[in-house]
Amino acid sequence: MLQNIELVNNKGFRWYKKNNIFVKGYFFDKENSFYEKENLIKHFWEVKNSNDFIEKLNKINGIYSVIIRKNKEIYIASDKTRMFTLFYYINKKNFIITDNIASILKKKKLKISKINAEEFKATAHTVGKDTLFENVFQLQSSQYIVFKDNRAVKENFFFDYSIKKINDLPFEKLFRKAIIQFENTFKRFIKSLKNRQVALPLSGGYDSRLIAVMLKKINYKNVLCFTYGRKNNFEIENSQKTAKILNYKWVFIEYNKKIIGKYIEDDEFKSYANFAGKFCSMPFLQEYFAVKYLNDNKIVDDNAVFVPGHSGDFIGGSQLIKTVDKNIKLKNIASTIYDKKFTLHKLEKNTERQIKQKIKKQLELFENNDFDKYNYSIFENYDLKEKIAKFIFNSSSVYNFFGYEHRFPFWDDELVYFFGTLPFELKKNKLLYDMVLKKTYFKIYNINFENEIQPTFFDFFKYKIKTRIKKYMPYRFTKKEMEKMDWMMYKEITEQMINFLENKNINFNKKVNAYNAIITQWYVEFISA
């Protein structure tokens, strides 16, 4: 059997190799020493067996993927964001580990899985280890696999967001401890920048605003803030105010027909769709045109680091109340995941049953059959490893595609573990998270604004009601609502995809409840061409 390790994606972050150790990304160890580039290899240098490998994984905090070939075994692992996705394919003649499924396509004609394509259309990513192709699998969020004799002999997850015990300290102590976690986290973040320019996608929300404040707090000068969308974008006012108060340069990139152009025919865009979609995730378009504009017009430094606010709202507790309540029953978690997360595409009953069964199996795999935990946190753990990793974090592929590194300060282990163990009541509606940001950081710099876009409890209530009745409303009302909230020109963007599908006489659903539903249908046909 031919055994290959084929690593070809070196945009933004590159692979480093020595003595059958392959690694890319960045991380800190337990002593807060920072590793990047060639130094990444040093951390794994003394790995002798799979137990050593797992021990090394548990000692690092960052964004990375790693492969080690040792004797007759191969070890692979990825951090909880799985930004640098690894894939593997095994048949009687070939065993391939790669970071690009196109490497497999060169050797083997692959068949698209109908069930995987349907779930992709419904939720913008494939479930578990599956990809859009049959018999090609992906390494999952915070997973490691040990291969021996060209088969997986051991696989597990070294990070778990579901909890058995909450942090029951008094509120005042939790408040103070949250500040300590933020300070420690951002010290590591600043250290990792190495004084390079920060390109900050500054929205009107809290997460990117906190990043801006933390940079100002240490007098970090080389910062470019940018906001993008239609010229009447609701993000503009607060983002511009924030940049002005903090004395940071701010750029607004107006989305219009000129900047979007006939992108669907552009070879660069097609290359991006393959790079970001990875045959398992929806290629994110919201930021593509903005980053392309910054890059093409030399507005950012060549070695700039992009720092999005992913995914502070999640650790704050945004999915609680909005999506799942405290008393959710264990038996209802799988069906709740399906009902809340598989909304882009209506599925046939038989397909729905199959996908619900896949979700149940995935929950068992994540929890390792140990469900003696808070049920809402089991939901969060699934959401983190599926939607957050495969859709939200994967959206940052756009930075790598144009040759830039990124950082995810909110996804530092210390911060994630702390907020993961908060009592439900303090995560609900992001209570503690938002209070710390507003009272400790925003107040000092006078950037608490009257016109905030953060949802209130009443907003969540309205969201639930609207979601329930939306499915019964005539399509003309759904379409009107979509266009009303279309700050990123998705109507014009997806019209080009609709034309693509119609010109190929492909039967698809135009009457959708979200623009992403058009993108997922287009992507499946795009990779099938």
VENGI-V600436 format. One record per residue. N is the residue number from 1. OMEGA is omega as a letter, one per 30 degrees, with the letter a starting at -180 (none if undefined). D_FIRST is the distance of its C-alpha to the first C-alpha in Angstrom with 1 decimal. Layout:
BEGIN
n->N omega->OMEGA d_first->D_FIRST
n->N omega->OMEGA d_first->D_FIRST
END
This chain:
BEGIN
n->1 omega->l d_first->0.0
n->2 omega->a d_first->3.8
n->3 omega->a d_first->6.3
n->4 omega->l d_first->9.8
n->5 omega->a d_first->13.3
n->6 omega->a d_first->15.6
n->7 omega->a d_first->19.2
n->8 omega->a d_first->21.8
n->9 omega->a d_first->24.8
n->10 omega->l d_first->27.4
n->11 omega->a d_first->30.6
n->12 omega->l d_first->33.1
n->13 omega->l d_first->30.9
n->14 omega->l d_first->28.3
n->15 omega->l d_first->25.3
n->16 omega->a d_first->26.0
n->17 omega->l d_first->23.4
n->18 omega->l d_first->23.9
n->19 omega->l d_first->22.0
n->20 omega->l d_first->19.0
n->21 omega->l d_first->21.5
n->22 omega->a d_first->21.6
n->23 omega->l d_first->24.7
n->24 omega->l d_first->27.2
n->25 omega->l d_first->30.5
n->26 omega->l d_first->33.5
n->27 omega->l d_first->34.7
n->28 omega->l d_first->37.5
n->29 omega->a d_first->37.3
n->30 omega->l d_first->39.8
n->31 omega->a d_first->42.3
n->32 omega->l d_first->42.1
n->33 omega->a d_first->40.6
n->34 omega->l d_first->38.9
n->35 omega->l d_first->35.4
n->36 omega->l d_first->34.1
n->37 omega->a d_first->32.3
n->38 omega->a d_first->31.2
n->39 omega->l d_first->33.0
n->40 omega->a d_first->30.5
n->41 omega->a d_first->28.1
n->42 omega->a d_first->30.9
n->43 omega->a d_first->31.0
n->44 omega->a d_first->27.4
n->45 omega->a d_first->27.7
n->46 omega->l d_first->28.4
n->47 omega->a d_first->25.8
n->48 omega->a d_first->24.5
n->49 omega->a d_first->23.0
n->50 omega->l d_first->22.8
n->51 omega->l d_first->26.5
n->52 omega->a d_first->27.4
n->53 omega->a d_first->25.4
n->54 omega->l d_first->27.3
n->55 omega->l d_first->30.5
n->56 omega->l d_first->30.0
n->57 omega->a d_first->29.4
n->58 omega->a d_first->32.7
n->59 omega->a d_first->34.6
n->60 omega->a d_first->34.1
n->61 omega->a d_first->35.8
n->62 omega->a d_first->34.7
n->63 omega->a d_first->32.3
n->64 omega->l d_first->28.8
n->65 omega->a d_first->25.0
n->66 omega->l d_first->23.0
n->67 omega->l d_first->19.5
n->68 omega->l d_first->19.1
n->69 omega->a d_first->16.2
n->70 omega->a d_first->17.6
n->71 omega->a d_first->16.3
n->72 omega->a d_first->13.3
n->73 omega->l d_first->14.5
n->74 omega->l d_first->14.9
n->75 omega->l d_first->18.3
n->76 omega->l d_first->19.5
n->77 omega->l d_first->23.0
n->78 omega->a d_first->25.6
n->79 omega->a d_first->29.4
n->80 omega->l d_first->31.6
n->81 omega->a d_first->31.9
n->82 omega->a d_first->28.2
n->83 omega->a d_first->29.4
n->84 omega->a d_first->26.3
n->85 omega->l d_first->24.0
n->86 omega->a d_first->20.2
n->87 omega->l d_first->17.8
n->88 omega->a d_first->14.4
n->89 omega->a d_first->12.2
n->90 omega->l d_first->9.6
n->91 omega->a d_first->8.7
n->92 omega->a d_first->6.7
n->93 omega->a d_first->4.8
n->94 omega->l d_first->5.6
n->95 omega->a d_first->7.1
n->96 omega->l d_first->10.2
n->97 omega->a d_first->13.5
n->98 omega->l d_first->16.4
n->99 omega->a d_first->20.2
n->100 omega->a d_first->20.4
n->101 omega->l d_first->19.0
n->102 omega->l d_first->19.9
n->103 omega->l d_first->16.9
n->104 omega->a d_first->14.8
n->105 omega->l d_first->17.5
n->106 omega->a d_first->17.0
n->107 omega->a d_first->13.6
n->108 omega->l d_first->14.4
n->109 omega->a d_first->17.8
n->110 omega->a d_first->18.6
n->111 omega->l d_first->21.4
n->112 omega->l d_first->24.1
n->113 omega->a d_first->24.9
n->114 omega->a d_first->28.6
n->115 omega->l d_first->29.3
n->116 omega->l d_first->27.7
n->117 omega->l d_first->29.7
n->118 omega->l d_first->32.8
n->119 omega->l d_first->32.6
n->120 omega->l d_first->31.9
n->121 omega->a d_first->35.0
n->122 omega->a d_first->37.0
n->123 omega->l d_first->36.1
n->124 omega->l d_first->34.5
n->125 omega->l d_first->31.2
n->126 omega->a d_first->28.5
n->127 omega->l d_first->28.7
n->128 omega->a d_first->26.6
n->129 omega->a d_first->22.9
n->130 omega->l d_first->23.0
n->131 omega->l d_first->23.0
n->132 omega->l d_first->24.5
n->133 omega->l d_first->21.3
n->134 omega->l d_first->19.7
n->135 omega->l d_first->16.5
n->136 omega->a d_first->16.9
n->137 omega->a d_first->18.5
n->138 omega->l d_first->20.7
n->139 omega->a d_first->21.5
n->140 omega->l d_first->25.1
n->141 omega->l d_first->28.4
n->142 omega->a d_first->28.7
n->143 omega->l d_first->25.4
n->144 omega->l d_first->23.0
n->145 omega->l d_first->19.5
n->146 omega->l d_first->17.8
n->147 omega->l d_first->14.0
n->148 omega->a d_first->12.8
n->149 omega->l d_first->9.7
n->150 omega->l d_first->8.4
n->151 omega->l d_first->11.7
n->152 omega->a d_first->15.2
n->153 omega->l d_first->17.4
n->154 omega->l d_first->20.4
n->155 omega->a d_first->22.0
n->156 omega->l d_first->25.6
n->157 omega->a d_first->28.3
n->158 omega->l d_first->30.2
n->159 omega->a d_first->33.1
n->160 omega->a d_first->35.3
n->161 omega->l d_first->38.3
n->162 omega->a d_first->39.8
n->163 omega->l d_first->42.6
n->164 omega->a d_first->44.4
n->165 omega->l d_first->47.3
n->166 omega->l d_first->49.2
n->167 omega->a d_first->51.0
n->168 omega->l d_first->54.6
n->169 omega->l d_first->56.5
n->170 omega->a d_first->59.7
n->171 omega->a d_first->59.4
n->172 omega->a d_first->61.0
n->173 omega->l d_first->58.6
n->174 omega->l d_first->55.6
n->175 omega->a d_first->57.1
n->176 omega->a d_first->57.4
n->177 omega->l d_first->54.0
n->178 omega->l d_first->52.5
n->179 omega->l d_first->54.2
n->180 omega->l d_first->52.7
n->181 omega->l d_first->49.2
n->182 omega->a d_first->49.7
n->183 omega->l d_first->51.2
n->184 omega->a d_first->48.4
n->185 omega->a d_first->45.7
n->186 omega->l d_first->47.4
n->187 omega->l d_first->48.0
n->188 omega->l d_first->44.2
n->189 omega->a d_first->43.8
n->190 omega->l d_first->46.5
n->191 omega->a d_first->45.0
n->192 omega->a d_first->41.6
n->193 omega->a d_first->43.4
n->194 omega->l d_first->44.5
n->195 omega->l d_first->47.5
n->196 omega->l d_first->45.6
n->197 omega->l d_first->47.1
n->198 omega->l d_first->46.5
n->199 omega->a d_first->46.1
n->200 omega->l d_first->47.2
n->201 omega->a d_first->47.0
n->202 omega->l d_first->50.3
n->203 omega->l d_first->51.0
n->204 omega->a d_first->54.2
n->205 omega->a d_first->52.6
n->206 omega->a d_first->52.4
n->207 omega->l d_first->48.9
n->208 omega->l d_first->49.0
n->209 omega->l d_first->52.7
n->210 omega->l d_first->52.0
n->211 omega->l d_first->49.5
n->212 omega->l d_first->52.3
n->213 omega->a d_first->54.8
n->214 omega->l d_first->52.6
n->215 omega->l d_first->52.1
n->216 omega->a d_first->55.9
n->217 omega->l d_first->56.7
n->218 omega->l d_first->55.3
n->219 omega->l d_first->56.7
n->220 omega->a d_first->53.4
n->221 omega->a d_first->54.7
n->222 omega->a d_first->51.8
n->223 omega->l d_first->51.2
n->224 omega->l d_first->50.9
n->225 omega->l d_first->51.3
n->226 omega->l d_first->50.5
n->227 omega->a d_first->51.1
n->228 omega->l d_first->50.2
n->229 omega->l d_first->51.0
n->230 omega->a d_first->54.0
n->231 omega->l d_first->57.2
n->232 omega->a d_first->58.7
n->233 omega->a d_first->55.6
n->234 omega->a d_first->56.8
n->235 omega->a d_first->54.7
n->236 omega->a d_first->56.8
n->237 omega->a d_first->60.0
n->238 omega->l d_first->58.6
n->239 omega->l d_first->55.8
n->240 omega->l d_first->58.4
n->241 omega->a d_first->60.9
n->242 omega->a d_first->58.4
n->243 omega->a d_first->57.4
n->244 omega->a d_first->61.1
n->245 omega->a d_first->62.3
n->246 omega->l d_first->59.5
n->247 omega->l d_first->60.3
n->248 omega->l d_first->56.8
n->249 omega->a d_first->56.2
n->250 omega->a d_first->55.3
n->251 omega->l d_first->53.9
n->252 omega->a d_first->54.0
n->253 omega->a d_first->51.7
n->254 omega->l d_first->53.2
n->255 omega->l d_first->51.0
n->256 omega->a d_first->52.5
n->257 omega->a d_first->51.6
n->258 omega->a d_first->51.6
n->259 omega->l d_first->49.0
n->260 omega->l d_first->46.7
n->261 omega->l d_first->47.3
n->262 omega->a d_first->45.1
n->263 omega->a d_first->42.0
n->264 omega->a d_first->40.0
n->265 omega->a d_first->40.0
n->266 omega->a d_first->39.1
n->267 omega->l d_first->35.7
n->268 omega->l d_first->35.9
n->269 omega->l d_first->36.3
n->270 omega->l d_first->33.4
n->271 omega->l d_first->31.2
n->272 omega->a d_first->32.7
n->273 omega->l d_first->32.0
n->274 omega->a d_first->28.3
n->275 omega->a d_first->28.3
n->276 omega->a d_first->30.4
n->277 omega->l d_first->29.3
n->278 omega->l d_first->25.6
n->279 omega->l d_first->25.2
n->280 omega->a d_first->26.4
n->281 omega->l d_first->29.9
n->282 omega->l d_first->33.0
n->283 omega->a d_first->33.7
n->284 omega->a d_first->37.0
n->285 omega->a d_first->39.7
n->286 omega->a d_first->42.7
n->287 omega->a d_first->42.3
n->288 omega->a d_first->40.4
n->289 omega->l d_first->43.7
n->290 omega->a d_first->45.4
n->291 omega->l d_first->42.7
n->292 omega->l d_first->42.3
n->293 omega->l d_first->46.1
n->294 omega->a d_first->46.2
n->295 omega->a d_first->43.5
n->296 omega->a d_first->44.9
n->297 omega->l d_first->48.4
n->298 omega->a d_first->47.5
n->299 omega->l d_first->49.2
n->300 omega->l d_first->46.8
n->301 omega->l d_first->45.8
n->302 omega->a d_first->42.5
n->303 omega->l d_first->41.4
n->304 omega->l d_first->43.0
n->305 omega->l d_first->41.5
n->306 omega->a d_first->41.7
n->307 omega->l d_first->42.8
n->308 omega->a d_first->42.9
n->309 omega->l d_first->44.5
n->310 omega->f d_first->41.4
n->311 omega->a d_first->41.9
n->312 omega->a d_first->45.2
n->313 omega->l d_first->46.6
n->314 omega->a d_first->43.8
n->315 omega->l d_first->44.4
n->316 omega->l d_first->48.1
n->317 omega->a d_first->47.8
n->318 omega->a d_first->47.8
n->319 omega->a d_first->45.9
n->320 omega->a d_first->48.5
n->321 omega->l d_first->51.4
n->322 omega->a d_first->50.0
n->323 omega->a d_first->47.0
n->324 omega->l d_first->47.3
n->325 omega->a d_first->50.3
n->326 omega->a d_first->50.7
n->327 omega->l d_first->51.2
n->328 omega->a d_first->48.2
n->329 omega->a d_first->47.2
n->330 omega->a d_first->43.8
n->331 omega->a d_first->43.4
n->332 omega->a d_first->44.2
n->333 omega->a d_first->41.7
n->334 omega->a d_first->39.0
n->335 omega->l d_first->41.5
n->336 omega->l d_first->43.2
n->337 omega->a d_first->39.9
n->338 omega->a d_first->39.5
n->339 omega->a d_first->43.1
n->340 omega->a d_first->43.3
n->341 omega->a d_first->39.9
n->342 omega->a d_first->38.9
n->343 omega->a d_first->42.0
n->344 omega->a d_first->41.0
n->345 omega->l d_first->40.2
n->346 omega->a d_first->41.8
n->347 omega->l d_first->39.3
n->348 omega->a d_first->39.8
n->349 omega->a d_first->40.6
n->350 omega->l d_first->37.5
n->351 omega->l d_first->35.3
n->352 omega->l d_first->37.5
n->353 omega->a d_first->37.0
n->354 omega->a d_first->33.2
n->355 omega->l d_first->33.3
n->356 omega->l d_first->35.8
n->357 omega->l d_first->33.5
n->358 omega->l d_first->30.6
n->359 omega->l d_first->33.2
n->360 omega->l d_first->34.2
n->361 omega->l d_first->30.7
n->362 omega->l d_first->30.2
n->363 omega->l d_first->33.5
n->364 omega->l d_first->32.5
n->365 omega->l d_first->29.3
n->366 omega->a d_first->31.3
n->367 omega->l d_first->34.1
n->368 omega->a d_first->31.9
n->369 omega->l d_first->34.4
n->370 omega->a d_first->37.2
n->371 omega->l d_first->39.8
n->372 omega->a d_first->42.7
n->373 omega->l d_first->43.2
n->374 omega->a d_first->45.4
n->375 omega->a d_first->44.3
n->376 omega->l d_first->45.0
n->377 omega->l d_first->42.7
n->378 omega->l d_first->39.8
n->379 omega->a d_first->40.4
n->380 omega->a d_first->40.4
n->381 omega->l d_first->37.2
n->382 omega->a d_first->35.5
n->383 omega->l d_first->37.2
n->384 omega->a d_first->36.2
n->385 omega->l d_first->32.4
n->386 omega->a d_first->32.4
n->387 omega->a d_first->35.3
n->388 omega->a d_first->36.3
n->389 omega->a d_first->32.8
n->390 omega->a d_first->31.3
n->391 omega->a d_first->34.5
n->392 omega->a d_first->37.1
n->393 omega->l d_first->35.1
n->394 omega->l d_first->32.7
n->395 omega->a d_first->35.8
n->396 omega->l d_first->35.9
n->397 omega->a d_first->33.0
n->398 omega->l d_first->35.9
n->399 omega->a d_first->36.9
n->400 omega->a d_first->33.5
n->401 omega->a d_first->33.2
n->402 omega->l d_first->36.5
n->403 omega->a d_first->35.5
n->404 omega->l d_first->37.3
n->405 omega->l d_first->36.5
n->406 omega->l d_first->37.8
n->407 omega->l d_first->39.1
n->408 omega->a d_first->39.5
n->409 omega->a d_first->42.4
n->410 omega->a d_first->43.0
n->411 omega->l d_first->39.5
n->412 omega->a d_first->40.3
n->413 omega->a d_first->39.5
n->414 omega->a d_first->43.1
n->415 omega->a d_first->44.5
n->416 omega->l d_first->42.0
n->417 omega->a d_first->42.5
n->418 omega->a d_first->46.3
n->419 omega->l d_first->46.7
n->420 omega->a d_first->44.2
n->421 omega->l d_first->46.5
n->422 omega->l d_first->49.8
n->423 omega->a d_first->52.0
n->424 omega->a d_first->51.5
n->425 omega->l d_first->55.0
n->426 omega->l d_first->54.3
n->427 omega->a d_first->51.1
n->428 omega->a d_first->52.7
n->429 omega->l d_first->53.6
n->430 omega->a d_first->52.3
n->431 omega->a d_first->55.6
n->432 omega->a d_first->55.0
n->433 omega->a d_first->52.5
n->434 omega->a d_first->54.9
n->435 omega->l d_first->57.9
n->436 omega->a d_first->56.5
n->437 omega->a d_first->55.6
n->438 omega->a d_first->59.0
n->439 omega->a d_first->61.3
n->440 omega->a d_first->59.6
n->441 omega->a d_first->58.1
n->442 omega->a d_first->59.4
n->443 omega->a d_first->63.0
n->444 omega->a d_first->63.2
n->445 omega->l d_first->62.3
n->446 omega->l d_first->64.3
n->447 omega->l d_first->61.3
n->448 omega->a d_first->61.9
n->449 omega->l d_first->62.8
n->450 omega->a d_first->64.9
n->451 omega->a d_first->62.8
n->452 omega->l d_first->59.5
n->453 omega->l d_first->56.6
n->454 omega->a d_first->55.3
n->455 omega->l d_first->55.5
n->456 omega->l d_first->58.1
n->457 omega->l d_first->58.1
n->458 omega->l d_first->60.1
n->459 omega->l d_first->57.6
n->460 omega->l d_first->54.8
n->461 omega->l d_first->57.2
n->462 omega->l d_first->57.8
n->463 omega->a d_first->54.0
n->464 omega->a d_first->53.5
n->465 omega->a d_first->56.3
n->466 omega->l d_first->55.3
n->467 omega->a d_first->51.7
n->468 omega->a d_first->53.1
n->469 omega->a d_first->55.4
n->470 omega->a d_first->53.2
n->471 omega->a d_first->51.3
n->472 omega->a d_first->54.7
n->473 omega->l d_first->56.1
n->474 omega->a d_first->56.3
n->475 omega->a d_first->53.7
n->476 omega->l d_first->56.4
n->477 omega->l d_first->57.1
n->478 omega->l d_first->53.5
n->479 omega->l d_first->53.1
n->480 omega->l d_first->56.3
n->481 omega->l d_first->55.1
n->482 omega->a d_first->51.8
n->483 omega->l d_first->53.7
n->484 omega->a d_first->56.2
n->485 omega->a d_first->53.5
n->486 omega->a d_first->51.5
n->487 omega->a d_first->52.0
n->488 omega->l d_first->48.8
n->489 omega->a d_first->49.4
n->490 omega->l d_first->46.7
n->491 omega->a d_first->48.9
n->492 omega->l d_first->48.8
n->493 omega->a d_first->45.1
n->494 omega->l d_first->44.0
n->495 omega->l d_first->46.4
n->496 omega->l d_first->44.2
n->497 omega->l d_first->41.2
n->498 omega->l d_first->43.5
n->499 omega->l d_first->44.4
n->500 omega->a d_first->40.7
n->501 omega->a d_first->40.1
n->502 omega->l d_first->43.4
n->503 omega->l d_first->42.9
n->504 omega->l d_first->39.6
n->505 omega->l d_first->41.5
n->506 omega->l d_first->39.2
n->507 omega->a d_first->40.8
n->508 omega->a d_first->40.9
n->509 omega->l d_first->43.3
n->510 omega->a d_first->45.8
n->511 omega->a d_first->48.0
n->512 omega->l d_first->46.1
n->513 omega->l d_first->47.3
n->514 omega->a d_first->45.5
n->515 omega->l d_first->44.3
n->516 omega->l d_first->40.8
n->517 omega->l d_first->40.6
n->518 omega->a d_first->40.9
n->519 omega->a d_first->38.2
n->520 omega->l d_first->35.6
n->521 omega->l d_first->36.3
n->522 omega->a d_first->36.2
n->523 omega->l d_first->32.9
n->524 omega->l d_first->31.1
n->525 omega->l d_first->32.5
n->526 omega->a d_first->31.9
n->527 omega->l d_first->28.1
n->528 omega->a d_first->28.2
n->529 omega->none d_first->30.0
END
